Amino acid sequence: MLAALSHLLAGAALAGFAGVTLWLLSRPRARMAALMPAPKWLVAAAVATALWCLPVYVFGPGSAEGLVGRALRNVAWLGWLGASFWSHDAPMSRPQKLIQRLLIAISLVAAVVAGATLLRTGQSSLPWIGLSLSLTAMITASGGLLLVDSGVRHGGSGLRMPIVAVAGAFAMLWAYELNVQLIGALTGKPASTLMLLAPAVALLMLPTFVLAAMDVGRERIRLSRPAAMRTIALLGAAAYLVLIGLAGAVARLGGGDYGELAQGLFLIVALGAGGLLLASPRSRAWLSVTISKHFFEHRYDYRTEWMRFTATLGQSDEGDSNLYRRVAKALAELTGSPAALLMLPDVQGCFRIADQWRWPARIDDELSLSLRCAFTLQEAQHIVDLDAVRHGVAVEPDLAIPEWMITDTRAWVVVPVLHFGRMIALAVLHRPTVSRALDWEDLDVLRIAGQQAASYLAESQSQAALSEAKRFDEFNRRFAFIMHDIKNLASQLSLLARNAERHADKPEFRADMIETLKLSAGRLSDLLARLSPRERNRASEAAHTLVEPLLSDIAAQMRPRRNIFVGCTTGLAAWADVASVRQILEQLATNAIDASPEGSPVQIIAAKEAGRVRIDVLDQGCGMSRDFIREELFKPFVSTKEGGFGLGAFEALGLAQAMNGTIEVLSEPGEGSCFTLWLPAAGENGADGGEEWMKVAS
């Protein structure tokens, strides 16, 4: 059954490679030349593989005719390797060229001699022909694997992946055939089963020829580090099993059954090595450094490391909300360092230790970095290898590194954390478990990581500065409102003093004056209360407020300046704070008087509309444009009055909104203005009528 299956597979391989050959010949030459360095050699390799499959199909995989076809196939494959991975601009080295020519010559001579002998003597010379061709195949396969390895390393980075895959397919079949020959040589018996399965391996090669001639695979395919590490672990396990088997076989050949003893010894050694790796951080670090150094092109898996670095900086891991500690941790983990210090500038510019991550001993708070060293590091922007400083081979000898850093041998690297050329922090990394010298890759990674960490630190410092600025701004805002109200009171008292000179003998004026002074004193007391940081929110004092008496009081207060006409629906009540409504209407009435010419009327009309209280303050002044109302009227520090603060309308709108109300303005230039204060209406029985309005507003 296996022989029949092998025959069927050989026929499929013959048909497949013959079809691939015809398809390659039909492809446009210009397109093939753009996709690969040597398209003609790829066609020759496909033809030679098909010719090898023919005697395998007719005579069998282990036949002398099949071995002759294999030798000719190897010649085409070696020619393709040389033409695809080396060029005139980057030629083969002399040893490589010598190996290639020797392999081609050996294969050609063996194929010609064996073919001629078969034609002359027939089956009588099969034993020595088979032996010579087998030795030739072993030599060619071994040399071919060497050329594949050197060729892929030489030209792999500049070639499409399918081209490299073709070379990998050649290496796969060569390695398979070499195994078959070695097993036969070691056991003295041909590996018949493996020979019969050779056409199956040939079929696995077929897709690589197709992909090589298609416009796919321009991206480089590389294993991730975790996948590569797992592959290495699997190879190690396989090697362990092979060694156990070989040890058992050698023990049996030496006499006695020592196989179990050898396997037990290997198991003990393996368990000991595994336990050492699990228990010793130093052993694990040594293994990690060794694998990264010898198995990978770069020391760092940049994608994985950068994702972990960013996650450490941006998230509070294990409840750690301290950004300084997270920065120290992120920089340390990047290089495998077990601990780190982070230094920040004090008010004088000297850098002192602000935080640490897993530093093994207590840190003296007095340790610092001098101004001279800080300036030098900022100007040089160098990452300092402290071991180089200790041995006197530093790149910048005059760095003025403090003595405590040099004497403490745990300190390994000093990383300036720079933000737009300014050093805002300094990281000191602890020596790794397995000490190593810094190389260019470490320096590049630490430099870029320091810039990334600097952006987080700068953002944190900016937020702290912004918070402090907001506190100052709140203080300035509160003070500006107080000055605005004091200016209004001063204007009112000044007007009262001027009128007193003319009307002090009138009883009506004296009564108004006393009332005005009482109101002014009350407003001054209110200003003093507002200076307190514990001032309650005005909206929390909202209550059932009758509008008509409030409007009458305001009209009486403003009478020394202007007679104000008041109209109000009887019994109208709002759910609001009395003092806030008074302050808003006083401000609007004052603005209306200031905007109106002498003798023109000012009106305050109140009514209930749409379930709310509407209070209109109307004047016949110069009016305002719509652009001014929309863009400037309610902005702070924008005023059309000479010496004005521009806070009255802004403060009035804020008070109205705090009571779930608002202020509406209608005005046209030259036609006067109407300021409308909308407030929640109170129920007839004193209930809160603003609840529905609050729901709508929210």
C-alpha positions as CSV (number, residue, x, y, z in Angstrom):
1,M,0.0,0.0,0.0
2,L,2.8,2.4,0.8
3,A,4.5,1.7,-2.5
4,A,1.2,2.3,-4.4
5,L,0.8,5.5,-2.5
6,S,4.3,6.6,-3.3
7,H,3.7,5.8,-7.0
8,L,0.6,7.9,-6.9
9,L,2.3,10.8,-5.2
10,A,5.2,10.7,-7.7
11,G,2.7,10.9,-10.6
12,A,1.0,13.9,-8.9
13,A,4.4,15.6,-8.4
14,L,5.4,14.9,-12.0
15,A,2.1,16.4,-13.3
16,G,2.3,19.3,-10.9
17,F,5.9,20.4,-11.8
18,A,5.2,19.9,-15.5
19,G,2.2,22.1,-15.2
20,V,4.1,24.7,-13.2
21,T,6.8,24.7,-15.9
22,L,4.3,25.4,-18.6
23,W,2.7,28.1,-16.5
24,L,6.1,29.8,-15.8
25,L,6.9,29.7,-19.5
26,S,3.6,31.4,-20.3
27,R,4.2,34.3,-17.8
28,P,5.2,37.7,-19.3
29,R,9.0,38.0,-19.2
30,A,8.9,41.6,-18.1
31,R,6.7,40.8,-15.2
32,M,8.8,37.8,-14.2
33,A,12.0,40.0,-14.3
34,A,10.3,42.5,-12.0
35,L,9.4,39.9,-9.5
36,M,12.6,38.0,-9.1
37,P,16.3,38.2,-9.9
38,A,16.7,35.1,-12.1
39,P,13.4,34.0,-13.7
40,K,15.1,31.7,-16.2
41,W,16.8,29.8,-13.5
42,L,13.5,29.3,-11.7
43,V,12.1,27.8,-14.9
44,A,15.2,25.5,-15.1
45,A,14.7,24.4,-11.5
46,A,11.1,23.5,-12.2
47,V,12.1,21.6,-15.4
48,A,14.8,19.7,-13.5
49,T,12.4,18.9,-10.7
50,A,9.9,17.5,-13.2
51,L,12.6,15.4,-14.9
52,W,13.6,14.0,-11.5
53,C,10.0,13.1,-10.7
54,L,9.8,11.1,-14.0
55,P,12.2,8.3,-13.1
56,V,10.9,8.3,-9.5
57,Y,7.4,7.7,-11.0
58,V,8.6,5.1,-13.4
59,F,11.4,3.3,-11.5
60,G,10.8,4.2,-7.8
61,P,12.3,6.7,-5.4
62,G,15.4,4.6,-4.5
63,S,16.2,3.5,-8.1
64,A,19.5,4.4,-9.8
65,E,17.6,6.3,-12.5
66,G,16.0,8.4,-9.7
67,L,19.4,9.1,-8.2
68,V,20.7,10.2,-11.6
69,G,17.7,12.5,-12.0
70,R,18.4,13.8,-8.5
71,A,21.9,14.8,-9.4
72,L,20.8,16.7,-12.4
73,R,18.1,18.4,-10.3
74,N,20.6,19.5,-7.8
75,V,22.7,21.2,-10.5
76,A,19.7,23.3,-11.5
77,W,18.9,24.1,-7.9
78,L,22.5,25.2,-7.1
79,G,22.4,27.4,-10.2
80,W,19.2,29.1,-9.1
81,L,20.6,29.7,-5.6
82,G,23.7,31.4,-7.0
83,A,21.7,33.6,-9.5
84,S,19.0,34.6,-7.0
85,F,20.9,35.5,-3.8
86,W,24.1,36.9,-5.3
87,S,24.6,39.5,-8.1
88,H,27.3,41.4,-9.9
89,D,27.0,44.2,-7.3
90,A,27.1,41.8,-4.4
91,P,28.9,38.7,-5.6
92,M,29.7,35.5,-3.8
93,S,32.8,35.2,-1.7
94,R,35.6,33.0,-3.1
95,P,34.9,30.1,-0.6
96,Q,31.2,30.2,-1.5
97,K,31.9,30.3,-5.2
98,L,34.3,27.4,-4.8
99,I,31.7,25.3,-2.9
100,Q,29.1,26.0,-5.5
101,R,31.3,25.0,-8.4
102,L,32.6,21.8,-6.7
103,L,29.0,20.7,-5.9
104,I,27.9,21.3,-9.5
105,A,30.9,19.5,-10.9
106,I,30.5,16.5,-8.5
107,S,26.8,16.2,-9.4
108,L,27.4,16.5,-13.2
109,V,30.2,14.0,-13.2
110,A,28.3,11.5,-11.1
111,A,25.2,11.9,-13.2
112,V,27.1,11.5,-16.5
113,V,29.2,8.6,-15.3
114,A,26.2,6.8,-13.7
115,G,24.0,7.4,-16.8
116,A,26.7,6.1,-19.2
117,T,27.3,3.1,-17.1
118,L,23.7,2.2,-16.9
119,L,23.3,2.5,-20.7
120,R,26.3,0.2,-21.3
121,T,26.2,-2.4,-18.6
122,G,22.5,-2.3,-17.5
123,Q,21.5,-3.7,-14.1
124,S,24.9,-5.4,-13.3
125,S,26.5,-2.2,-12.1
126,L,23.6,-1.0,-9.9
127,P,25.3,-1.7,-6.5
128,W,28.3,0.6,-7.0
129,I,26.3,3.1,-9.0
130,G,23.8,3.5,-6.2
131,L,26.5,3.8,-3.6
132,S,28.4,6.5,-5.5
133,L,25.2,8.5,-6.3
134,S,24.2,8.3,-2.6
135,L,27.5,9.7,-1.5
136,T,27.2,12.4,-4.1
137,A,23.7,13.2,-2.9
138,M,24.8,13.5,0.7
139,I,27.7,15.8,-0.2
140,T,25.5,18.0,-2.4
141,A,22.7,18.2,0.2
142,S,25.2,19.2,2.9
143,G,26.8,21.9,0.7
144,G,23.4,23.0,-0.6
145,L,22.2,23.6,3.0
146,L,25.2,25.8,3.6
147,L,24.6,27.8,0.5
148,V,20.9,28.3,1.4
149,D,21.8,29.5,4.8
150,S,24.5,32.0,3.6
151,G,22.3,33.1,0.6
152,V,19.2,33.9,2.7
153,R,21.3,35.8,5.2
154,H,23.1,37.7,2.4
155,G,20.1,38.7,0.2
156,G,17.0,37.8,2.3
157,S,16.3,41.3,3.5
158,G,16.1,42.6,-0.1
159,L,14.0,39.8,-1.6
160,R,10.3,39.0,-1.5
161,M,9.3,36.3,0.9
162,P,8.2,33.8,-1.8
163,I,11.7,33.8,-3.3
164,V,13.1,32.9,0.2
165,A,10.4,30.3,0.5
166,V,11.7,28.5,-2.7
167,A,15.1,28.3,-1.1
168,G,13.5,27.0,2.1
169,A,11.7,24.3,0.1
170,F,15.0,23.2,-1.5
171,A,16.6,23.1,2.0
172,M,13.6,21.1,3.3
173,L,14.0,18.4,0.6
174,W,17.8,18.3,0.9
175,A,17.5,17.9,4.7
176,Y,15.0,15.1,4.2
177,E,17.2,13.3,1.7
178,L,20.3,13.8,3.9
179,N,18.4,12.2,6.8
180,V,17.4,9.3,4.7
181,Q,21.0,8.7,3.6
182,L,22.4,9.1,7.1
183,I,19.9,6.6,8.6
184,G,20.8,4.1,5.9
185,A,24.5,4.6,6.5
186,L,24.1,4.2,10.3
187,T,21.8,1.2,10.3
188,G,23.3,-0.5,7.2
189,K,19.8,-0.8,5.8
190,P,18.0,1.6,3.4
191,A,15.3,3.7,5.0
192,S,12.6,2.3,2.6
193,T,9.7,4.0,4.2
194,L,11.2,7.4,4.1
195,M,12.3,6.9,0.5
196,L,8.8,6.1,-0.5
197,L,7.5,9.3,1.1
198,A,10.0,11.5,-0.8
199,P,7.4,12.4,-3.5
200,A,5.1,13.8,-0.8
201,V,7.9,16.2,0.3
202,A,8.3,17.2,-3.3
203,L,4.6,18.0,-3.5
204,L,5.0,20.3,-0.6
205,M,7.5,22.3,-2.6
206,L,5.1,22.9,-5.5
207,P,3.2,26.0,-4.1
208,T,6.5,27.9,-3.5
209,F,7.2,27.9,-7.3
210,V,3.7,29.3,-7.9
211,L,3.9,32.0,-5.3
212,A,7.4,33.1,-6.5
213,A,5.9,34.0,-9.9
214,M,2.9,35.9,-8.4
215,D,2.7,39.5,-7.2
216,V,2.3,38.6,-3.5
217,G,4.5,38.4,-0.4
218,R,6.3,41.7,-0.6
219,E,6.0,42.0,3.1
220,R,8.7,40.4,5.3
221,I,7.3,37.5,7.4
222,R,9.0,37.2,10.8
223,L,8.1,35.3,13.9
224,S,7.3,37.3,17.0
225,R,9.6,36.9,19.9
226,P,7.2,34.8,21.9
227,A,6.7,32.4,18.9
228,A,10.5,32.3,18.4
229,M,11.1,31.5,22.0
230,R,8.5,28.7,22.0
231,T,10.1,27.4,18.8
232,I,13.5,27.4,20.5
233,A,12.0,25.6,23.5
234,L,10.5,22.9,21.3
235,L,13.8,22.4,19.5
236,G,15.5,22.1,22.8
237,A,13.0,19.5,23.9
238,A,13.4,17.6,20.6
239,A,17.2,17.7,21.0
240,Y,16.8,16.4,24.5
241,L,14.8,13.4,23.3
242,V,17.3,12.7,20.5
243,L,20.2,12.8,23.0
244,I,18.3,10.3,25.3
245,G,17.8,8.0,22.3
246,L,21.4,8.2,21.2
247,A,22.7,7.6,24.8
248,G,20.5,4.5,25.0
249,A,21.7,3.2,21.7
250,V,25.4,3.8,22.5
251,A,24.9,2.1,25.9
252,R,23.4,-1.0,24.3
253,L,26.2,-1.1,21.7
254,G,28.8,-1.0,24.5
255,G,27.3,-4.1,26.1
256,G,24.6,-4.5,28.7
257,D,21.4,-2.6,29.0
258,Y,22.4,0.8,30.2
259,G,19.7,2.6,28.3
260,E,17.5,3.2,31.3
261,L,20.5,4.4,33.3
262,A,21.5,6.9,30.6
263,Q,17.9,8.2,30.2
264,G,17.7,8.6,34.0
265,L,20.9,10.6,34.1
266,F,19.6,12.9,31.3
267,L,16.3,13.3,33.2
268,I,18.2,14.3,36.4
269,V,20.3,16.8,34.5
270,A,17.3,18.3,32.7
271,L,15.3,18.7,36.0
272,G,18.3,20.3,37.6
273,A,18.8,22.8,34.8
274,G,15.0,23.6,34.8
275,G,15.0,24.1,38.5
276,L,18.0,26.4,38.3
277,L,16.3,28.5,35.7
278,L,13.0,28.7,37.7
279,A,14.7,29.5,41.1
280,S,17.5,31.8,40.0
281,P,16.7,35.2,38.6
282,R,20.3,35.5,37.6
283,S,20.1,32.3,35.5
284,R,16.9,33.5,33.8
285,A,18.5,36.9,33.0
286,W,21.6,35.2,31.6
287,L,19.5,32.9,29.4
288,S,17.4,35.9,28.2
289,V,20.5,37.9,27.3
290,T,22.1,35.0,25.6
291,I,19.1,34.2,23.4
292,S,18.5,37.9,22.5
293,K,22.2,38.3,21.6
294,H,22.6,35.2,19.5
295,F,19.2,34.3,18.1
296,F,17.7,37.7,17.2
297,E,18.7,40.5,14.9
298,H,17.7,43.2,17.5
299,R,18.0,43.1,21.3
300,Y,14.5,44.5,21.8
301,D,11.1,43.4,20.5
302,Y,10.1,47.0,19.9
303,R,6.4,46.6,19.5
304,T,6.0,44.6,22.7
305,E,8.4,46.7,24.7
306,W,6.7,50.0,23.6
307,M,3.2,48.7,24.3
308,R,4.3,47.7,27.8
309,F,6.2,51.0,28.3
310,T,3.2,53.1,27.3
311,A,0.8,51.0,29.4
312,T,3.1,51.4,32.5
313,L,3.2,55.2,32.0
314,G,-0.5,55.7,31.3
315,Q,-2.2,53.3,33.8
316,S,-2.2,53.0,37.5
317,D,-0.8,49.5,37.8
318,E,-1.5,47.7,41.1
319,G,-3.1,50.8,42.6
320,D,0.1,52.9,42.0
321,S,-1.1,56.4,41.1
322,N,2.3,58.0,41.5
323,L,3.5,59.1,38.0
324,Y,7.1,59.5,39.2
325,R,7.3,55.9,40.3
326,R,5.6,54.7,37.1
327,V,8.2,56.6,35.0
328,A,11.1,55.0,37.0
329,K,9.5,51.6,36.6
330,A,8.9,51.9,32.9
331,L,12.5,52.9,32.2
332,A,13.9,50.2,34.4
333,E,11.7,47.4,32.9
334,L,12.7,48.5,29.4
335,T,16.3,47.5,30.0
336,G,15.8,44.6,32.4
337,S,16.9,46.7,35.4
338,P,15.4,45.6,38.7
339,A,15.1,49.1,40.3
340,A,15.4,52.8,39.5
341,L,15.5,56.3,41.0
342,L,13.8,59.4,39.6
343,M,15.3,62.8,40.4
344,L,13.5,66.1,39.9
345,P,14.7,69.7,40.1
346,D,14.1,71.7,43.2
347,V,13.5,75.5,43.4
348,Q,17.2,76.2,42.9
349,G,17.6,73.9,39.9
350,C,19.5,71.1,41.7
351,F,18.1,67.6,41.1
352,R,17.0,65.6,44.1
353,I,15.5,62.2,44.5
354,A,11.7,62.5,44.2
355,D,10.8,58.8,44.1
356,Q,12.1,55.3,43.6
357,W,11.0,51.9,42.3
358,R,12.2,48.9,44.2
359,W,15.6,50.4,45.1
360,P,17.0,47.8,47.5
361,A,18.2,50.2,50.3
362,R,17.0,53.3,52.0
363,I,17.7,56.5,50.0
364,D,19.3,59.5,51.6
365,D,17.1,62.5,50.9
366,E,20.1,64.8,50.9
367,L,21.6,63.1,47.8
368,S,21.5,65.5,44.9
369,L,22.9,66.4,41.5
370,S,24.7,69.7,41.2
371,L,23.8,72.5,38.9
372,R,26.9,72.1,37.0
373,C,26.2,68.4,36.3
374,A,22.6,69.2,35.4
375,F,23.7,71.9,32.9
376,T,26.3,69.6,31.4
377,L,23.8,66.7,31.0
378,Q,21.2,69.0,29.5
379,E,23.6,70.4,27.0
380,A,25.3,67.1,26.1
381,Q,22.0,65.1,26.1
382,H,24.1,62.0,26.7
383,I,22.9,58.8,28.4
384,V,25.7,58.1,30.9
385,D,27.2,54.6,31.4
386,L,28.4,54.9,35.0
387,D,30.8,51.9,34.5
388,A,32.5,53.8,31.7
389,V,32.8,56.8,34.1
390,R,34.3,54.6,36.8
391,H,36.9,53.2,34.4
392,G,37.7,56.6,32.9
393,V,36.4,55.8,29.4
394,A,33.3,58.0,29.3
395,V,32.3,59.7,26.1
396,E,32.1,63.1,27.9
397,P,34.8,63.0,30.6
398,D,33.8,66.4,32.2
399,L,30.2,65.5,33.2
400,A,30.7,66.3,36.9
401,I,28.9,63.1,38.0
402,P,28.4,63.3,41.8
403,E,30.6,61.1,43.9
404,W,27.7,59.1,45.5
405,M,26.6,57.8,42.0
406,I,30.2,56.7,41.2
407,T,30.8,55.0,44.6
408,D,27.4,53.2,44.6
409,T,28.1,50.3,42.2
410,R,24.4,49.5,42.0
411,A,23.9,52.6,39.9
412,W,24.3,51.5,36.3
413,V,22.9,54.1,33.9
414,V,21.9,57.8,34.1
415,V,19.1,58.7,31.7
416,P,18.3,62.4,31.2
417,V,14.6,62.9,30.7
418,L,14.5,65.7,28.1
419,H,11.5,67.8,27.0
420,F,12.2,70.1,24.0
421,G,15.9,70.2,25.0
422,R,15.2,71.0,28.7
423,M,16.0,68.3,31.3
424,I,12.9,68.0,33.5
425,A,13.9,64.8,35.3
426,L,16.7,62.3,35.6
427,A,16.5,58.5,36.0
428,V,19.2,56.4,37.6
429,L,18.8,52.7,36.7
430,H,20.0,49.8,38.9
431,R,22.5,47.4,37.6
432,P,20.8,44.3,35.9
433,T,21.1,40.9,37.5
434,V,23.4,39.9,34.6
435,S,25.6,42.9,34.1
436,R,26.3,43.9,30.5
437,A,27.8,46.8,28.6
438,L,25.5,49.3,26.9
439,D,25.4,49.2,23.1
440,W,23.9,51.5,20.5
441,E,20.5,49.8,20.7
442,D,20.2,50.4,24.4
443,L,21.1,54.1,24.0
444,D,18.6,54.6,21.2
445,V,15.8,52.9,23.1
446,L,16.5,54.8,26.4
447,R,16.8,58.1,24.5
448,I,13.4,57.7,22.8
449,A,11.8,56.3,26.0
450,G,13.1,59.3,28.0
451,Q,11.5,61.7,25.5
452,Q,8.2,59.8,25.8
453,A,8.3,59.8,29.6
454,A,9.2,63.5,29.5
455,S,5.9,64.2,27.7
456,Y,4.0,62.6,30.5
457,L,5.9,64.4,33.2
458,A,5.5,67.7,31.3
459,E,1.8,67.2,31.0
460,S,1.5,66.4,34.7
461,Q,3.5,69.6,35.6
462,S,1.3,71.6,33.2
463,Q,-1.9,70.3,34.9
464,A,-0.5,71.2,38.3
465,A,0.4,74.7,37.1
466,L,-3.1,75.0,35.5
467,S,-4.7,74.0,38.7
468,E,-2.8,76.7,40.6
469,A,-3.6,79.2,37.9
470,K,-7.3,78.4,38.2
471,R,-7.1,79.1,42.0
472,F,-5.5,82.5,41.3
473,D,-8.1,83.1,38.5
474,E,-10.9,82.4,40.9
475,F,-9.4,84.8,43.4
476,N,-9.0,87.5,40.7
477,R,-12.5,86.9,39.4
478,R,-14.0,87.2,42.9
479,F,-12.0,90.4,43.5
480,A,-13.1,91.8,40.1
481,F,-16.7,91.3,41.0
482,I,-16.2,93.0,44.3
483,M,-14.5,96.0,42.6
484,H,-17.4,96.2,40.2
485,D,-20.0,96.3,42.9
486,I,-17.9,98.8,45.0
487,K,-17.7,101.0,41.9
488,N,-21.5,100.9,41.6
489,L,-22.0,101.7,45.2
490,A,-19.4,104.5,45.0
491,S,-21.3,106.0,42.1
492,Q,-24.6,105.8,43.9
493,L,-23.2,107.4,47.1
494,S,-21.5,110.1,45.0
495,L,-24.8,110.9,43.3
496,L,-26.5,110.9,46.7
497,A,-23.9,113.4,48.1
498,R,-24.4,115.8,45.1
499,N,-28.2,115.8,45.4
500,A,-27.9,116.3,49.2
501,E,-26.3,119.7,48.6
502,R,-29.5,120.8,46.7
503,H,-32.3,118.9,48.4
504,A,-31.0,118.2,51.9
505,D,-33.8,120.5,53.4
506,K,-36.6,118.4,51.9
507,P,-38.1,115.7,54.1
508,E,-38.9,113.4,51.2
509,F,-35.2,113.5,50.0
510,R,-34.0,112.8,53.6
511,A,-36.3,109.7,53.7
512,D,-35.0,108.5,50.4
513,M,-31.4,109.2,51.4
514,I,-31.8,107.1,54.6
515,E,-33.3,104.2,52.6
516,T,-30.5,104.4,50.1
517,L,-27.9,104.4,52.8
518,K,-29.5,101.3,54.4
519,L,-29.5,99.5,51.0
520,S,-25.9,100.5,50.4
521,A,-24.8,99.3,53.8
522,G,-26.6,96.0,53.2
523,R,-24.9,95.6,49.9
524,L,-21.5,96.3,51.5
525,S,-22.3,93.6,54.1
526,D,-23.2,91.3,51.3
527,L,-19.9,92.0,49.6
528,L,-18.0,91.2,52.7
529,A,-19.8,87.9,52.9
530,R,-18.9,87.1,49.3
531,L,-15.3,87.6,50.0
532,S,-15.4,84.5,52.3
533,P,-14.3,81.2,50.5
534,R,-17.2,79.5,52.3
535,E,-19.9,81.5,50.7
536,R,-23.0,79.4,50.0
537,N,-24.3,78.9,46.6
538,R,-27.1,81.5,45.9
539,A,-29.2,78.8,44.1
540,S,-29.5,76.9,47.4
541,E,-31.3,79.9,49.0
542,A,-34.2,79.9,46.4
543,A,-37.6,80.5,48.0
544,H,-41.1,81.8,47.3
545,T,-40.4,85.4,46.2
546,L,-43.0,88.1,45.5
547,V,-42.0,90.1,42.5
548,E,-44.1,93.3,42.9
549,P,-42.6,94.5,46.3
550,L,-39.1,93.7,45.0
551,L,-39.7,95.9,41.9
552,S,-41.1,98.7,44.0
553,D,-38.0,98.7,46.2
554,I,-35.7,98.9,43.2
555,A,-37.7,101.7,41.7
556,A,-37.4,103.6,45.0
557,Q,-33.7,103.0,45.2
558,M,-33.2,104.3,41.6
559,R,-35.4,107.3,42.0
560,P,-32.5,109.7,42.8
561,R,-31.2,109.0,39.3
562,R,-34.3,108.3,37.3
563,N,-38.0,107.7,37.7
564,I,-38.7,104.1,36.8
565,F,-42.1,102.9,35.7
566,V,-43.1,99.6,37.3
567,G,-45.8,97.3,36.1
568,C,-46.5,93.8,37.6
569,T,-49.2,91.2,37.7
570,T,-50.8,91.2,41.2
571,G,-49.5,88.3,43.3
572,L,-46.8,87.3,40.9
573,A,-44.2,85.1,42.6
574,A,-41.0,83.5,41.5
575,W,-39.0,80.6,42.9
576,A,-35.7,82.4,43.4
577,D,-33.2,84.0,45.8
578,V,-34.3,87.5,46.7
579,A,-30.8,89.0,46.9
580,S,-29.8,87.5,43.6
581,V,-32.9,88.8,41.8
582,R,-32.4,92.2,43.4
583,Q,-28.8,92.3,42.2
584,I,-29.7,91.3,38.7
585,L,-32.5,93.9,38.3
586,E,-30.4,96.6,39.9
587,Q,-27.6,95.9,37.4
588,L,-30.0,95.8,34.5
589,A,-31.8,99.0,35.6
590,T,-28.5,100.8,36.1
591,N,-27.4,99.8,32.6
592,A,-30.7,101.0,31.2
593,I,-30.3,104.4,32.9
594,D,-26.7,104.8,31.7
595,A,-27.7,103.9,28.2
596,S,-30.8,106.2,28.0
597,P,-30.7,110.0,27.3
598,E,-31.6,112.3,30.1
599,G,-35.4,112.4,30.7
600,S,-36.2,109.3,28.7
601,P,-38.3,106.7,30.6
602,V,-37.1,103.3,31.9
603,Q,-39.7,100.6,32.5
604,I,-39.7,97.3,34.4
605,I,-42.6,95.1,33.5
606,A,-43.3,91.7,35.1
607,A,-45.8,89.0,34.1
608,K,-46.3,85.3,34.0
609,E,-45.7,83.6,30.6
610,A,-45.4,80.0,29.6
611,G,-45.4,78.9,33.2
612,R,-42.5,81.1,34.1
613,V,-41.9,84.6,35.5
614,R,-40.9,87.2,32.9
615,I,-39.4,90.5,34.0
616,D,-38.6,93.0,31.2
617,V,-36.3,96.0,31.7
618,L,-36.8,98.4,28.8
619,D,-35.0,101.6,27.8
620,Q,-34.9,103.9,24.8
621,G,-31.2,104.2,24.6
622,C,-28.7,103.8,21.7
623,G,-29.3,100.0,21.5
624,M,-26.8,97.3,20.5
625,S,-26.0,95.3,17.4
626,R,-26.8,91.6,17.2
627,D,-23.1,90.8,16.8
628,F,-22.3,92.6,20.0
629,I,-25.1,90.8,21.9
630,R,-23.9,87.4,20.6
631,E,-20.2,87.8,20.9
632,E,-19.3,90.5,23.5
633,L,-22.2,91.4,25.8
634,F,-21.9,88.6,28.3
635,K,-18.1,88.2,28.1
636,P,-16.2,89.4,31.1
637,F,-13.9,92.4,30.9
638,V,-15.6,93.7,27.8
639,S,-17.3,97.1,28.4
640,T,-18.5,100.1,26.3
641,K,-18.5,102.4,29.3
642,E,-15.4,104.5,30.1
643,G,-13.8,103.0,33.2
644,G,-16.2,100.0,33.2
645,F,-15.1,96.5,34.2
646,G,-17.4,94.7,31.8
647,L,-18.6,92.3,34.6
648,G,-22.2,93.4,35.2
649,A,-24.0,91.5,32.5
650,F,-21.6,88.5,32.9
651,E,-22.4,88.3,36.6
652,A,-26.1,88.9,36.1
653,L,-26.3,86.0,33.6
654,G,-24.4,83.7,36.0
655,L,-26.7,84.5,38.9
656,A,-29.8,83.9,36.7
657,Q,-28.5,80.6,35.5
658,A,-27.7,79.5,39.1
659,M,-31.4,79.9,39.8
660,N,-32.4,77.9,36.7
661,G,-33.2,81.0,34.9
662,T,-31.7,83.0,32.1
663,I,-31.5,86.5,30.5
664,E,-32.8,87.2,27.0
665,V,-31.8,90.4,25.1
666,L,-33.6,92.1,22.2
667,S,-32.1,95.3,20.8
668,E,-31.4,97.2,17.6
669,P,-29.0,100.1,17.1
670,G,-30.9,103.4,17.7
671,E,-34.1,101.7,18.9
672,G,-33.4,100.9,22.6
673,S,-33.1,97.6,24.4
674,C,-35.1,95.0,26.2
675,F,-33.5,92.8,28.8
676,T,-35.7,89.9,29.9
677,L,-35.1,88.0,33.1
678,W,-36.7,84.5,33.0
679,L,-37.3,82.8,36.4
680,P,-39.1,79.7,37.5
681,A,-42.6,80.5,38.8
682,A,-43.6,79.6,42.3
683,G,-46.9,77.8,43.0
684,E,-49.9,79.5,44.4
685,N,-49.4,77.8,47.8
686,G,-45.7,78.4,47.9
687,A,-44.6,75.1,46.4
688,D,-41.5,75.0,44.2
689,G,-42.8,75.8,40.8
690,G,-39.2,75.6,39.3
691,E,-39.0,71.8,39.5
692,E,-40.5,71.3,36.0
693,W,-38.2,74.0,34.6
694,M,-35.2,72.3,36.2
695,K,-36.1,69.1,34.4
696,V,-36.4,70.8,31.1
697,A,-33.1,72.7,31.6
698,S,-31.3,69.5,32.5
